[in-house]
C-alpha cells in the first residue's frame, strides 16, 4: 500500500494515528486532521481499519475521538507500531463527563413534579 500512496503520505497517516493514540490531539484537532487526511487514510488502510478508525460523529466530538483512538491503538498494535500508551489527554474522562452532563440536563428538563 505504501508504494501506491507514497512514503510521505503513509508516514503522515501512521504519525497521525500515533498522535491520536497518545492523546496528543484535542478532539477538534483530530476531527480536523481526519478531514484533511481522510482521502489518504482510505487509500492506505484496509476497508476494515478505515471504517473502525473513521470518527463516528453521532457519538459527539469527544466520543468520536475516543472510539477512533481505541481503533487506532488496535491498528498500530496489529502492525507492531509502538506508541506511548500514557495519553496526554484522557478522552474517556471527557466523554464520561459529557454523558453525565447530558444525563443531568435531561433530568432537569424532564423532571415533572406531581
N, C-alpha and C positions, 0 to 999 in steps of 0.2 A: 504494500500500500504506500510505503514511503516513496517508492520510485515514481508513482503516479502523481503524488502531491508535491513532492519536493521536500528535501530535508528541513528547510527552514520552516515551512508550514507545519510539518509533523512535529518538530520541536516546539513550536508555538502551542499546538494542541496539548502535548504532554505537559509542558510547563504550566499552561492554564489549569489543567486538571490537578496538577500538583499544588498549585496555589489554592485552588478550591479545597482540596483535601486537607491542606494545612491551615485552613481558615484565614487565609491572607486577603481574601476578597470580602468587602462588605456585600450584603445581599444585592444591593443596587449595582455594584461593580461587577458581580458575577453575571447578572442578567445582561448588562451592557456588553461584557466580554462575549457572552454566548451569542448575542445578536450580531456582533461583528465577525464572529468566527464560526457560526453555525454551518455555513456552506462547506468550509474545510473540514469541520468535525464530521459532517455527514459523509464526506468522501473518505476520511481517514478511519473512522470507526465502523465496525460492522453494524448492521441494522439493529441488532440486539442491544449493543452498547450505546449506540446513538439514542435509541428510544429510552433506555434506562437513565442516561445522564441528562437528557434534554429537560430543562426546567418545566415543572408541572405548575403553571401559574394559578390553577384552581385552588392550590394549597396556600396561596398568599406568598408574598415575597420571601419571607424567612423560611416557610415550609418548603417552597420550591428549591431554595438553596440547600436546605438540609437534605432533601431527597437526592438532589444532584450530587452533593458531597458524598453521601453514602455509596452511591453508584460509582462515582469517580474513584473512591478508595478501593472498591471491589475490583474495578477495571485495572487500576495500577498494580494491585497485588497479582492479578491474573497475568500480567506481562512482566512480573518481577521488577517493577519500577519502585524504588524506595521513595518515601516521603516522611516528613515529620508528623507523627500521629498526634502530637500535642497541639491542638488547634489554638490559634491566636484568638479567634472569635468562636464562641460557643453557640452555634446555630440552634442546637437543641434547646438550650436555655431560653433563647429569644423566642423560639416557636412556642414553647410551653407558656411563656408569659403572654404571647399573643392569644393563645387558646383561652387562657384564664381570663383575659380582658374581654374576649368575646362572650364567655360564659357570664361574667359579672354584668356586662351591659345587657345581655339577654334577660337576665333575672330582673334587672331594673325596669326594662321596658315592658315585660310581660308579667310583672308581679301585680296580681289583682287581689285586692282585699275584699272580703265579703262581710 
